[in-house]
Amino acid sequence: MEFKGIIIPGEGKAGGYYHVPTANLKPEKEPDLAQGIYVAYGIIEGEKFPAVVCMGHKFEIHLLNWSGNLYNKELVVEIIELISPFVPFTSEEQMKKKIFDDLEKAKTFFHLQG
């Protein structure tokens, strides 16, 4: 499944507090995806990056091995597969652990180090 949208400002929690920057995407058309965590590719300005996508009450994407400002840029997302179902968090610590567990799953999927 592929879709695109514009990057909009978010809350800054994952990027600021956990040092895992996510881009908040406002899709042109709402994707027909179950809530959960997906591995995907994010394509920005013609360049393709492995990514982790969170499809929950909003749509967030973390591009692996990338840094920079994405605000107001168009991003194309190519969903590959679901790696984790959506789970509501009971604490900040639980959310942090889940984020880092999902990042490790994605790095393993893409055969990335670190």
C-alpha positions as CSV (number, residue, x, y, z in Angstrom):
1,M,0.0,0.0,0.0
2,E,1.3,3.4,-0.9
3,F,0.0,6.9,0.1
4,K,1.4,10.4,0.5
5,G,0.8,13.5,2.5
6,I,2.3,16.6,4.0
7,I,4.4,16.7,7.2
8,I,2.8,18.8,9.9
9,P,4.0,19.7,13.4
10,G,3.3,17.3,16.2
11,E,3.6,17.2,20.0
12,G,7.4,16.6,20.0
13,K,7.3,13.9,22.6
14,A,9.0,11.1,20.7
15,G,11.6,13.3,19.1
16,G,12.3,15.6,22.0
17,Y,11.8,13.3,25.1
18,Y,12.9,10.0,23.6
19,H,15.2,11.3,20.9
20,V,13.3,9.3,18.2
21,P,12.0,12.0,15.9
22,T,8.8,11.3,14.1
23,A,7.1,13.1,11.3
24,N,3.4,13.6,11.7
25,L,1.8,13.0,8.3
26,K,-1.5,14.5,7.1
27,P,-2.4,12.0,4.3
28,E,-4.1,13.2,1.2
29,K,-6.5,10.3,1.7
30,E,-6.8,8.3,4.9
31,P,-5.1,5.0,4.5
32,D,-7.1,1.8,5.0
33,L,-4.8,0.3,7.7
34,A,-5.4,-1.3,11.0
35,Q,-4.0,0.5,14.0
36,G,-0.5,-0.8,14.8
37,I,3.2,-0.4,14.0
38,Y,4.5,-1.1,10.4
39,V,7.8,-1.3,8.7
40,A,7.7,0.8,5.5
41,Y,9.7,3.0,3.2
42,G,9.5,6.8,3.4
43,I,10.3,8.6,0.2
44,I,11.3,12.3,0.6
45,E,12.5,14.4,-2.3
46,G,13.0,11.2,-4.3
47,E,15.2,9.5,-1.7
48,K,13.9,6.3,-0.1
49,F,14.5,5.5,3.6
50,P,13.6,2.5,5.7
51,A,11.0,3.6,8.3
52,V,8.7,2.7,11.2
53,V,5.1,3.9,10.9
54,C,2.7,4.2,13.8
55,M,-0.9,4.1,12.8
56,G,-3.0,5.1,15.8
57,H,-5.1,8.1,16.7
58,K,-2.7,9.9,14.4
59,F,-0.2,8.9,11.7
60,E,3.5,9.1,12.6
61,I,6.6,8.0,10.7
62,H,10.2,7.6,11.9
63,L,12.8,7.5,9.0
64,L,15.7,5.3,10.0
65,N,19.2,6.7,9.4
66,W,17.9,10.2,8.5
67,S,18.0,13.6,10.1
68,G,16.7,17.0,9.0
69,N,13.6,19.1,8.9
70,L,10.6,17.6,7.1
71,Y,8.0,20.2,8.0
72,N,5.7,21.1,5.1
73,K,7.4,18.6,2.8
74,E,5.6,15.9,0.9
75,L,6.3,12.3,2.0
76,V,5.4,9.2,0.2
77,V,4.9,6.1,2.4
78,E,5.2,2.5,1.1
79,I,3.8,0.1,3.8
80,I,5.5,-3.3,3.9
81,E,4.0,-5.1,6.8
82,L,2.6,-4.9,10.3
83,I,5.2,-5.7,13.0
84,S,3.2,-5.0,16.1
85,P,-0.4,-4.5,17.0
86,F,-1.6,-1.2,18.5
87,V,-1.4,-1.3,22.4
88,P,-2.6,1.4,24.6
89,F,0.0,2.6,27.2
90,T,-0.5,2.7,30.9
91,S,2.7,4.7,31.6
92,E,5.4,6.8,29.9
93,E,7.9,4.1,30.7
94,Q,5.8,1.5,29.0
95,M,5.5,3.7,25.9
96,K,9.2,4.3,25.8
97,K,10.0,0.6,26.0
98,K,7.5,-0.2,23.2
99,I,9.0,2.5,21.0
100,F,12.5,1.1,21.4
101,D,11.3,-2.5,21.0
102,D,9.5,-1.6,17.7
103,L,12.6,0.3,16.5
104,E,14.7,-2.8,17.1
105,K,12.2,-5.0,15.2
106,A,12.4,-2.6,12.3
107,K,16.2,-2.5,12.3
108,T,16.3,-6.3,12.3
109,F,13.7,-6.4,9.4
110,F,15.9,-4.0,7.4
111,H,19.2,-5.6,8.5
112,L,20.4,-2.3,10.0
113,Q,23.0,-2.0,12.8
114,G,22.6,0.0,16.1
